[in-house]
Amino acid sequence: MKRNEEYVDSCYNRDLSWTLFNRRVINLATETVTPFLEKLKFLAIGSNNLDEFYSVRVPSIQGQMELSDNGVEKKSGLHYSQILNQIHTRNNENFQIQYHDYDKLNRELKEKDICSIESYEDLDDKQKNKANQYFIKNIQPELAFKEFDKNYTLKFLSNKQIAIGVLVKGDDKKVIRIIPVPLKFDRLVPVKSNGIDTYILLEDLINHNLKRLFNGKEITGTVVFRVTRDLDATLDVEKEDNNFETISRMRQYLVDREKGKVTRFEVEEFDGNTDDDFLRDFISKFNLGEDAIFKIPGPVDLTYLFEIVSKYSPDYPEYCYAKFNPRTWSDSESMLAYLDQKDLLIQYPYDSFSQFLQFLREAVESPKTVAIKQTLYRVSKHSEVVDLLAKAAQKGIKTTVVVELRARFDEKNNLKVTEKLKNAGVHVIFGKQDMKVHSKTCLVLTKEGEHPQGYIQVGTGNYNMQTAKGFVDLSFFTSKDDYVRDLSKFFDYLQAPDAAQPSYQVLSASPHQIQDQVIDGIQEVKESYLKTGKGAVFLKINSLTDVEVISAIYDAARVGVPFRLVVRGACCLKLGICGKKEKIVVSSIVGEFLEHSRIYGFFTNDDSKLWISSADLMTRNMDNRVELAAPILDPKLKKQLLNIIDIYAQDDVDGSFLKPDGQYFKFKHPKGKSAQQTFLRIIDDPKLNNKKHISKRHDIRINVKNGSNLKNDWTYISILVVTIIVVVAILLWW
């Protein structure tokens, strides 16, 4: 019997857990420590997250429901229809929180004299006249409408496009016509004002000028709505070199994807022009399930707030997170020369991404470099990494780049990257045919052959200079021969279409190897704990959904092994499964930066094994992707990573903690230890780089949402116990 069969029905559903993560993001808009404009940003992030969720995750659940005739998900014991119903309920709850915050923050925008977002009806006559003139001159010529018929599919609407449904009376009959809101215009329309900048939303302006479109015919009802489509189609890539057919197929795939079925139908419910009878009749036309329909108490799609934040942040720095200067590489020292002697571990964004660029730039300029090999999953639109790789090929360095064309929502950019690299003479590979290459690694060779020499970099995050400013990731560099040989094998495996997964001396790779390595690490700690009563496991990941790994955690927790888990997003593990000896603490850190690094730590009586990885503990990452994990073996770097682990383990400010009922809470009286703020303070004073440091960057007092006093709560006690055990394990290693 497989281990996971013992724990059937003993896990949360991944997607239901994710809805709670998105609620934690939205809740940052209410935190007193969140600067004002950043609160608006978190509301926008919550909307953007949900768009992707309904484009990718919901279609997957719907597909499972159809294939299994509404069968049961073994992990949670829930029917797929139950999962969809609960997702709808939770997201409706999230909307209520989100739009309550939106109304409050929108009023504050005006009160703080930053700008004002008004409804058309609240404008004065001069402002209305200015807005109407803009409509007549610019917008009206771009508008077109479709008349409803029984075969209506909405396929003319792009994914996430806003439209207006209009009930028009004329010639003794009523007809429904739909007007797509043009994508070419900014959604925020400025209107004349003698005071602060004032805007109305584009769809609001169109909605109040409809009579100009229908030649005076009576308009008896309107509804503003938006559709989200299924973008979960898959595309296999071919492994042959220079396969232009693959590129052509990808371009066609991106066009076809925009025509996927509607998975979410949002309608604005707050506008006084919306007639309830027409609204019900309009929605019924599209034969959508109730789980797909959301009535929004405000404007659909709050991602327009990104534009507000971007525009006004420079003028109002006091309403934004304080800027900081990340650590950079010294101009007086060669990084490659440093790596000839020592290993290096850096952490974005506290360390600048320019340090990786320094590494790659030196490799391109070095006369000793004979080859460079790198994986690319997501890069910025104007990427210096891509420029340097192209320059390497043009200099005659043998340059190979694995571009993952199927990186969701980055496909178009990766096609452009592919074209640029190919034109420069780079040997471009499109990953493995049946698996995405999600690894983040770069190999610089000064000697090829059976005993290669050079330098490697293995990271947890993408080679994207923009996201590296806001994503927390780790990046490891070394010139040690074992790592170089292993990474050479890794790239040989990627380049050969039918190659079997190699065995490695130090590295570990998915498919399968990382899962085995994590489970073996947990088992080793369990055996040590049974013998000595000492041991602990620390895992920091974005998601924990793999049942095999969760089952291994349950097995070890049953005998008392302490687990400290930092899981930012979906966590399928349940508390209370393992009996009286269970000591599992799960937190989700959501704050100023996006926690993206993956760390695996296994502490026994006399040893600690530490890994960083590109892989979350999800089945897709364990079995269906090419991932990479690297052990941190250098004593100095182990001490550095142990300190990072300890700081995360003690976080009780940014962390929300999982309860036995599946909900999350924040401490009412935290001790004041924020991991992110601690790392920021260390930048300012490197001497504080120890586990006793507490950040004072701003007031970090937070109220617990459930209002309970948790000083005597068993979870609070468990956190203290596990923290002590982890610290003891670290001290034993020291």
C-alpha positions in Angstrom: 0.0 0.0 0.0 1.3 3.4 -0.9 1.8 5.7 2.0 -0.7 8.3 0.6 -3.5 5.6 0.6 -3.4 5.6 4.4 -4.3 9.3 4.5 -7.1 9.4 2.0 -9.6 12.2 2.9 -6.9 13.7 5.3 -5.9 16.7 3.2 -7.4 20.0 2.3 -8.3 20.7 -1.3 -5.6 22.7 -3.0 -7.9 25.3 -4.6 -10.0 25.9 -1.5 -6.7 26.5 0.4 -5.6 28.9 -2.3 -8.8 31.1 -1.8 -7.7 31.6 1.8 -4.2 32.7 0.5 -5.9 35.3 -1.7 -7.9 36.5 1.3 -4.6 37.0 3.1 -3.4 39.2 0.2 -6.6 41.2 0.2 -6.4 41.6 4.0 -3.1 43.5 3.7 -5.3 46.4 2.5 -6.6 46.7 6.1 -3.4 46.3 8.0 -2.4 49.4 9.8 1.3 48.9 8.9 0.6 48.7 5.2 1.3 52.2 3.6 -1.8 53.7 1.9 -0.8 53.3 -1.8 0.4 49.8 -1.1 -3.1 48.9 0.2 -4.5 49.8 -3.2 -1.8 47.6 -4.8 -2.8 44.6 -2.7 -6.4 45.0 -3.8 -5.2 45.0 -7.4 -3.0 41.9 -6.8 -6.0 40.1 -5.3 -8.0 40.8 -8.5 -5.1 39.7 -10.7 -4.6 36.5 -8.7 -8.3 35.6 -9.1 -8.2 36.3 -12.9 -5.5 33.7 -13.3 -7.3 31.3 -10.9 -10.4 31.3 -13.1 -8.4 31.0 -16.2 -6.3 28.0 -15.1 -7.4 26.3 -11.9 -11.2 26.4 -12.2 -11.2 24.9 -15.7 -9.0 22.1 -14.4 -11.6 21.3 -11.7 -14.5 21.5 -14.2 -12.6 19.1 -16.5 -12.1 16.6 -13.6 -15.8 16.9 -12.8 -16.8 16.1 -16.3 -14.3 13.2 -16.8 -15.2 11.6 -13.5 -19.0 12.3 -13.7 -18.7 14.4 -10.6 -16.4 12.0 -8.8 -14.6 12.4 -5.5 -11.1 14.0 -5.1 -9.3 11.4 -3.1 -7.1 14.0 -1.4 -10.0 15.8 0.3 -12.9 13.4 0.0 -15.0 16.2 -1.7 -17.0 15.8 -4.8 -15.8 18.2 -7.5 -19.1 20.0 -7.5 -18.7 20.6 -3.8 -15.3 22.1 -4.5 -16.7 24.4 -7.1 -19.5 25.5 -4.8 -17.2 26.2 -1.9 -14.8 28.1 -4.2 -17.7 30.3 -5.2 -18.8 30.9 -1.6 -15.3 31.8 -0.5 -14.6 34.1 -3.4 -17.9 35.9 -2.8 -16.7 36.4 0.8 -13.4 37.7 -0.5 -15.3 40.1 -2.8 -17.2 41.5 0.1 -13.9 42.2 2.0 -12.2 43.5 -1.1 -14.9 46.0 -2.1 -15.5 47.2 1.4 -11.8 48.1 1.5 -12.0 49.5 -2.0 -14.8 51.9 -1.0 -13.0 53.1 2.0 -9.6 53.5 0.3 -11.2 55.2 -2.7 -12.6 57.9 -0.3 -9.2 58.2 1.3 -7.6 58.9 -2.1 -9.6 62.0 -2.3 -9.3 63.0 1.3 -5.5 62.7 1.0 -5.5 65.0 -2.0 -3.9 62.4 -4.2 -6.5 62.0 -6.9 -10.2 61.3 -7.2 -12.1 58.5 -9.0 -15.6 59.7 -9.5 -18.8 58.2 -11.0 -20.1 60.1 -14.0 -23.2 61.1 -12.2 -21.1 62.9 -9.5 -19.3 65.1 -12.0 -20.3 68.8 -12.3 -21.6 70.1 -15.6 -18.2 71.3 -16.8 -16.6 68.0 -16.1 -19.4 66.1 -17.8 -19.1 68.3 -20.9 -15.3 67.7 -21.0 -15.8 63.9 -20.6 -18.6 63.8 -23.3 -16.4 65.7 -25.8 -13.6 63.1 -25.2 -16.1 60.3 -25.8 -17.4 61.8 -29.1 -14.0 62.6 -30.5 -12.0 59.5 -29.4 -14.2 56.6 -28.1 -17.4 56.7 -30.2 -15.6 56.0 -33.5 -14.1 52.9 -32.0 -17.3 51.4 -30.7 -19.2 48.5 -32.3 -22.0 46.3 -31.0 -23.3 42.8 -31.5 -27.0 41.9 -31.4 -27.8 39.0 -29.3 -29.1 35.8 -30.9 -29.8 32.3 -29.6 -26.4 31.0 -30.7 -24.6 33.8 -28.8 -21.2 32.6 -27.6 -19.4 35.9 -26.6 -16.3 34.6 -28.5 -15.8 38.1 -29.9 -14.9 39.2 -26.4 -11.3 38.7 -25.3 -10.4 37.1 -22.0 -10.9 39.7 -19.2 -12.5 42.2 -21.5 -15.2 44.5 -20.1 -18.4 44.9 -22.1 -21.8 46.6 -21.7 -25.1 44.8 -22.3 -27.9 47.1 -23.4 -31.6 46.5 -23.7 -32.9 48.7 -26.5 -36.5 49.3 -27.3 -37.5 50.2 -30.9 -40.0 49.2 -33.5 -42.3 47.6 -30.9 -39.7 45.1 -29.8 -36.7 44.9 -27.4 -33.3 43.7 -28.5 -30.1 43.1 -26.5 -27.0 44.5 -27.9 -23.5 44.1 -26.5 -20.7 46.7 -26.7 -17.1 45.6 -26.0 -15.1 48.3 -24.2 -12.2 49.0 -26.5 -8.9 47.7 -25.2 -6.8 50.5 -26.8 -7.9 53.2 -24.3 -6.7 53.7 -20.8 -9.4 52.7 -18.4 -8.9 55.9 -16.3 -10.4 58.8 -18.2 -9.2 62.2 -16.9 -11.8 64.9 -16.5 -11.3 68.6 -16.1 -10.8 69.7 -12.5 -9.6 72.8 -10.7 -8.3 70.8 -7.8 -6.7 67.3 -7.6 -6.6 64.9 -10.6 -10.0 63.5 -11.3 -10.9 60.4 -13.3 -13.9 58.4 -14.3 -13.8 54.8 -15.5 -14.0 54.3 -19.3 -17.0 51.9 -19.1 -18.8 54.5 -16.9 -18.3 57.1 -19.5 -19.6 54.8 -22.3 -22.5 53.7 -20.3 -23.7 57.3 -19.9 -23.4 58.1 -23.6 -25.2 55.1 -25.0 -28.0 57.2 -26.5 -25.5 58.7 -28.9 -25.1 55.2 -30.3 -28.7 54.2 -30.8 -30.2 57.2 -32.5 -32.5 58.2 -29.7 -34.0 54.8 -29.2 -35.2 54.1 -25.7 -32.7 52.2 -23.5 -34.5 50.3 -20.8 -31.6 48.6 -19.1 -27.8 48.3 -19.1 -25.3 46.0 -17.4 -21.5 46.2 -17.2 -19.9 42.8 -17.2 -16.7 41.0 -17.8 -15.8 37.4 -18.8 -12.9 35.2 -17.8 -12.0 32.4 -20.1 -10.4 28.9 -19.9 -6.8 29.4 -20.7 -5.7 26.0 -19.5 -5.1 24.4 -22.9 -1.8 22.6 -23.1 0.8 22.5 -25.9 3.6 20.0 -26.2 6.8 21.2 -27.8 9.1 19.3 -30.1 12.7 18.7 -29.0 14.3 19.0 -32.5 16.6 21.9 -32.8 15.5 25.1 -34.7 12.0 23.7 -34.9 10.1 26.6 -36.5 6.9 24.5 -36.6 6.9 24.6 -32.8 7.1 28.4 -32.8 4.3 28.6 -35.4 2.1 26.2 -33.3 2.7 28.3 -30.2 1.6 31.5 -31.9 -1.6 29.8 -33.1 -2.1 28.4 -29.7 -2.0 31.8 -28.1 -4.7 33.0 -30.6 -6.9 30.1 -30.0 -6.6 30.2 -26.3 -8.4 33.6 -26.1 -11.5 31.8 -27.3 -11.8 29.3 -24.4 -15.1 28.8 -22.7 -16.3 31.3 -20.1 -15.4 30.2 -16.6 -16.4 33.4 -14.7 -19.1 36.0 -15.5 -18.8 39.2 -13.4 -21.5 41.8 -13.4 -21.6 45.2 -11.7 -24.4 45.4 -9.3 -23.9 48.7 -7.7 -24.9 51.0 -10.6 -28.3 52.6 -10.4 -28.8 52.2 -14.1 -28.9 48.4 -13.8 -32.4 47.0 -13.9 -32.7 43.8 -11.8 -35.1 42.1 -14.2 -32.9 42.8 -17.2 -29.8 41.7 -15.2 -31.4 38.3 -14.4 -32.6 37.8 -18.0 -29.3 38.9 -19.4 -27.3 36.4 -17.3 -29.7 33.6 -18.1 -29.0 33.9 -21.9 -25.5 32.4 -21.6 -26.4 29.1 -19.8 -23.7 29.5 -17.2 -23.7 27.6 -13.9 -24.3 29.6 -10.7 -20.7 28.9 -9.7 -19.5 31.0 -12.6 -21.6 34.1 -11.8 -20.5 36.9 -9.5 -22.4 40.1 -8.8 -19.8 42.6 -7.9 -20.6 45.5 -5.5 -18.4 47.9 -7.3 -16.5 48.2 -10.6 -15.3 44.9 -12.1 -11.6 44.4 -12.3 -9.7 46.4 -9.8 -6.4 45.8 -11.5 -6.7 49.4 -12.8 -5.5 50.4 -9.3 -2.0 49.3 -10.4 -2.0 52.4 -12.7 -2.9 54.7 -9.8 -0.2 53.3 -7.6 2.4 53.5 -10.4 1.5 57.1 -11.3 1.3 58.6 -7.8 4.0 56.6 -5.9 6.9 58.9 -7.0 5.0 62.0 -5.7 3.9 60.4 -2.4 6.7 58.2 -1.1 5.3 58.6 2.4 2.4 56.4 1.3 4.7 53.6 -0.1 7.1 51.1 1.4 10.4 52.8 2.2 13.0 52.4 -0.5 16.2 50.5 0.4 19.5 49.9 -1.2 20.2 46.2 -1.8 23.7 44.9 -1.4 25.7 44.9 -4.6 29.0 43.3 -5.7 32.1 45.3 -5.1 33.6 46.8 -8.3 37.1 46.2 -7.0 36.7 42.4 -6.9 36.1 39.8 -9.6 33.2 37.5 -8.8 34.7 34.6 -10.7 38.0 35.0 -8.8 36.0 35.0 -5.5 34.2 31.8 -6.6 37.6 30.2 -7.4 38.1 30.3 -3.6 34.7 30.4 -2.0 31.0 29.6 -2.5 28.4 32.4 -2.4 24.7 32.5 -1.4 22.7 35.7 -1.9 19.1 36.5 -1.2 16.9 38.8 -3.4 15.7 41.5 -3.1 18.0 42.3 -0.1 20.9 41.4 -2.5 20.7 43.0 -5.9 20.0 41.0 -9.0 22.9 42.9 -10.4 25.1 40.3 -8.7 23.9 37.6 -11.0 24.5 40.0 -13.9 28.0 40.5 -12.7 28.5 36.8 -12.7 27.2 36.4 -16.2 29.0 39.5 -17.5 32.4 38.3 -16.2 31.8 34.9 -17.8 31.0 36.5 -21.2 34.1 38.7 -21.0 36.5 36.0 -19.7 38.9 34.6 -22.3 38.7 31.3 -20.4 35.0 30.7 -21.0 34.3 28.1 -23.6 30.6 27.5 -23.0 27.6 28.9 -21.3 24.4 27.0 -20.7 21.3 28.5 -19.0 17.6 27.9 -18.4 15.1 30.7 -19.0 11.5 30.4 -17.7 10.5 34.1 -17.2 12.5 37.2 -18.0 11.7 40.9 -18.2 10.7 42.4 -21.5 14.1 44.2 -21.9 16.4 41.6 -20.3 20.1 42.2 -19.8 20.4 38.5 -19.2 19.2 37.8 -22.8 21.5 40.6 -24.1 24.5 39.0 -22.4 23.7 35.5 -23.6 23.4 36.9 -27.2 26.7 38.7 -26.8 28.4 35.4 -25.6 27.3 33.7 -28.8 28.4 36.5 -31.0 31.9 36.4 -29.3 32.2 32.7 -30.3 31.3 31.2 -26.9 29.3 28.0 -27.3 26.0 29.2 -25.8 23.0 27.0 -25.2 19.7 28.3 -23.7 16.7 26.3 -22.7 13.7 28.5 -23.2 10.5 27.2 -21.8 7.9 28.4 -24.3 5.0 27.1 -22.1 5.7 29.4 -19.1 2.1 30.4 -18.7 1.3 34.1 -19.6 4.9 34.6 -20.6 4.6 32.7 -23.9 4.6 35.8 -26.1 7.7 37.3 -24.4 9.5 34.0 -24.6 8.8 33.8 -28.3 10.5 37.2 -28.7 13.4 36.0 -26.5 13.8 32.9 -28.7 13.9 35.0 -31.9 16.6 37.3 -30.4 18.8 34.5 -29.2 18.5 32.5 -32.4 19.4 35.6 -34.5 22.5 36.0 -32.3 23.6 32.4 -32.9 22.5 30.9 -29.6 21.6 27.2 -29.6 18.0 27.4 -28.3 16.2 24.3 -26.8 12.5 24.3 -26.0 12.7 22.1 -23.0 11.4 18.5 -22.7 8.5 17.5 -24.9 6.2 16.4 -22.1 7.5 18.4 -19.1 8.1 22.1 -18.5 11.6 23.0 -17.5 11.1 25.1 -14.4 14.7 24.9 -13.2 16.7 28.1 -12.5 20.3 27.5 -13.3 23.3 28.7 -15.2 26.5 26.8 -16.1 29.8 28.5 -17.2 32.4 26.1 -18.5 36.1 26.8 -18.8 36.8 23.2 -19.7 34.5 20.7 -21.4 34.7 16.9 -21.6 34.6 14.1 -19.1 35.9 16.3 -16.3 34.4 19.7 -16.9 35.4 22.8 -15.0 33.9 26.1 -14.4 31.2 27.8 -12.3 27.5 27.2 -11.6 24.6 29.1 -10.3 21.4 27.5 -9.0 18.5 29.6 -7.8 14.9 29.5 -6.6 13.7 32.4 -8.8 13.5 33.6 -12.3 16.2 35.6 -14.2 13.9 38.7 -14.2 15.5 41.9 -12.9 12.1 43.5 -12.3 10.5 40.7 -10.2 13.8 40.2 -8.3 13.1 43.6 -6.8 10.0 42.3 -5.1 10.4 38.5 -4.9 12.3 36.9 -2.1 14.6 34.3 -3.7 17.9 32.6 -3.1 20.8 32.2 -5.5 23.8 29.9 -5.0 27.2 30.1 -6.8 30.1 27.8 -6.7 33.0 26.4 -8.7 33.3 23.1 -6.9 33.9 20.2 -9.3 31.0 18.0 -8.0 28.5 20.7 -8.8 30.0 21.5 -12.2 30.0 17.9 -13.2 26.4 17.4 -12.1 25.1 20.4 -13.9 26.9 19.4 -17.1 25.0 16.1 -16.8 21.8 18.0 -16.3 22.2 20.1 -19.4 23.2 17.0 -21.4 19.9 15.4 -20.2 17.9 18.5 -21.4 19.6 18.5 -24.8 19.0 14.8 -25.6 15.3 14.2 -26.4 15.2 10.6 -25.2 17.8 10.8 -22.4 17.2 9.0 -19.2 17.3 11.1 -16.0 21.0 10.9 -14.8 22.2 10.2 -11.3 24.0 13.1 -9.6 26.8 13.3 -7.1 25.3 16.3 -5.2 22.4 17.8 -7.0 18.8 16.5 -7.1 16.3 16.9 -9.9 12.7 16.3 -10.8 11.0 14.3 -12.1 10.9 12.1 -8.9 14.3 12.6 -7.4 13.4 15.7 -5.3 10.3 14.0 -4.0 12.4 11.0 -2.9 15.1 13.3 -1.4 12.5 15.2 0.7 10.8 12.1 1.9 14.1 10.4 2.7 15.2 13.5 4.6 12.0 13.4 6.7 12.4 9.7 7.3 16.0 10.2 8.4 14.9 12.9 10.9 12.2 10.5 12.2 14.7 7.7 12.8 17.1 10.1 14.6 14.2 11.4 16.7 13.2 7.9 17.7 16.7 7.1 18.8 17.8 10.4 20.5 14.6 12.5 21.0 16.2 15.2 18.9 15.5 16.4 15.4 13.3 18.8 13.4 12.2 19.6 9.9 11.9 23.1 8.3 10.3 23.6 4.9 9.7 26.9 3.2 7.8 26.6 0.0 5.1 28.4 -2.0 2.7 25.4 -2.0 2.4 22.1 -0.2 0.0 19.8 -2.1 1.9 16.6 -2.8 0.2 13.8 -0.9 3.3 11.6 -0.8 5.2 14.3 1.0 2.3 15.2 3.3 2.0 11.6 4.2 5.6 11.4 5.1 5.1 14.5 7.3 2.1 12.8 9.0 4.2 9.6 9.6 7.0 11.5 11.3 4.7 13.9 13.2 2.9 10.9 14.8 6.0 10.0 16.8 6.6 13.7 17.8 9.0 15.0 15.1 8.6 18.9 15.2 7.8 20.5 11.8 8.0 24.2 11.1 6.4 24.9 7.7 6.3 28.2 6.0 3.9 27.8 3.1 2.9 31.0 1.4 0.0 29.8 -0.7 -2.0 26.5 -0.9 -1.4 24.1 1.9 -3.2 20.8 1.8 -1.8 19.5 5.1 -4.3 19.3 8.0 -3.5 19.8 11.6 -4.8 17.4 14.2 -4.3 14.3 12.1 -1.3 12.8 14.0 -2.5 12.5 17.5 -1.2 13.9 20.8 2.5 14.0 19.8 1.8 16.2 16.8 4.0 19.3 16.8 3.4 20.9 13.4 3.3 24.7 12.9 2.3 26.1 9.6 2.5 29.8 8.7 2.0 31.8 5.6 4.1 34.9 5.3 2.5 37.6 3.1 4.0 41.0 3.3 5.9 43.7 1.5 7.7 41.2 -0.7 6.4 38.0 -2.4 8.0 35.0 -0.6 9.2 32.8 -3.4 12.3 31.0 -2.1 12.2 27.2 -1.4 14.3 25.9 1.4 14.4 22.3 2.7 16.0 21.8 6.2 16.5 18.4 7.9 17.9 18.5 11.4 19.1 15.4 13.2 21.0 14.9 16.5 24.4 15.7 15.0 23.8 17.0 11.5 21.8 19.4 9.4 21.1 19.0 5.7 20.0 22.1 3.9 18.8 22.5 0.3 17.5 25.3 -1.9 15.3 24.4 -4.9 13.2 25.7 -7.7 10.5 23.1 -6.8 7.5 23.6 -4.6 6.2 20.4 -2.9 3.4 19.9 -5.4 2.8 16.8 -7.5 3.3 18.7 -10.7 6.8 19.8 -9.6 7.7 16.4 -8.2 6.5 14.3 -11.2 5.8 16.5 -14.2 8.4 19.2 -14.3 12.2 19.4 -14.6 13.3 21.0 -11.4 16.6 21.3 -9.6 17.6 21.3 -6.0 21.1 22.1 -4.6 22.5 21.2 -1.2 24.3 23.9 0.7 27.5 22.1 2.0 30.0 24.9 2.7 30.1 25.5 6.5 30.0 29.3 6.2 27.0 29.2 3.8 25.2 26.6 6.0 25.5 29.0 8.9 24.2 31.8 6.7 21.2 29.7 5.6 20.6 28.5 9.2 20.3 32.1 10.2 17.8 32.7 7.4 15.8 29.7 8.5 15.8 30.9 12.1 14.5 34.3 11.2 11.6 32.8 9.2 10.9 30.3 12.0 10.4 33.1 14.5 8.3 35.4 12.3 5.0 36.1 14.1 4.2 39.4 12.5 3.8 38.9 8.7 2.9 35.2 9.3 -0.7 34.0 9.4 -0.9 30.7 11.2 -3.0 27.6 10.2 -5.6 26.4 12.7 -7.0 22.9 13.1 -10.3 24.1 11.4 -8.3 25.1 8.2 -8.6 28.8 8.8 -5.7 31.1 9.5 -5.1 33.6 12.3 -2.6 36.4 13.2 -1.3 36.9 16.7 -3.0 39.6 18.6 0.2 40.4 20.5 3.2 39.4 18.3 6.7 39.6 19.7 7.6 42.0 17.0 9.7 39.7 14.8 9.0 40.2 11.1 11.3 38.2 8.8 11.2 40.7 5.9 11.8 43.7 8.1 14.6 41.9 9.8 16.4 41.2 6.5 15.9 44.9 5.6 17.4 46.0 8.8 20.4 43.7 8.3 21.1 45.5 5.0 21.6 48.7 6.9 23.7 47.1 9.6 25.4 43.8 8.7 26.5 43.3 12.3 22.9 42.6 13.1 23.0 39.4 11.0 22.1 37.1 13.8 19.0 35.5 15.1 18.5 37.9 18.0 17.8 40.8 15.8 14.4 42.4 15.8 13.3 44.9 13.2 12.0 48.3 14.1 11.4 49.6 10.6 7.8 50.6 11.4 5.1 49.8 13.9 4.4 46.1 13.6 1.5 45.7 15.9 -1.2 43.6 14.3 -4.7 42.6 15.5 -5.9 39.0 15.2 -8.8 38.7 12.9 -10.8 36.2 15.0 -10.4 38.5 18.0 -9.3 35.7 20.4 -6.6 36.0 23.0 -4.2 33.2 21.8 -1.6 33.5 24.5 -2.7 30.2 26.0 -3.7 28.6 22.7 -2.0 25.3 22.0 -0.8 26.6 18.6 1.0 29.4 20.3 2.7 27.0 22.7 3.6 24.7 19.8 5.3 27.6 18.0 7.4 28.3 21.1 8.3 24.6 21.5 9.3 24.1 17.8 11.3 27.3 17.7 13.2 26.2 20.8 13.9 22.8 19.2 15.0 24.3 15.9 17.3 26.7 17.7 18.7 23.8 19.8 19.4 21.8 16.7 21.2 24.7 15.1 23.3 25.2 18.2 24.2 21.6 18.2 25.4 21.8 14.7 27.4 25.0 15.5 
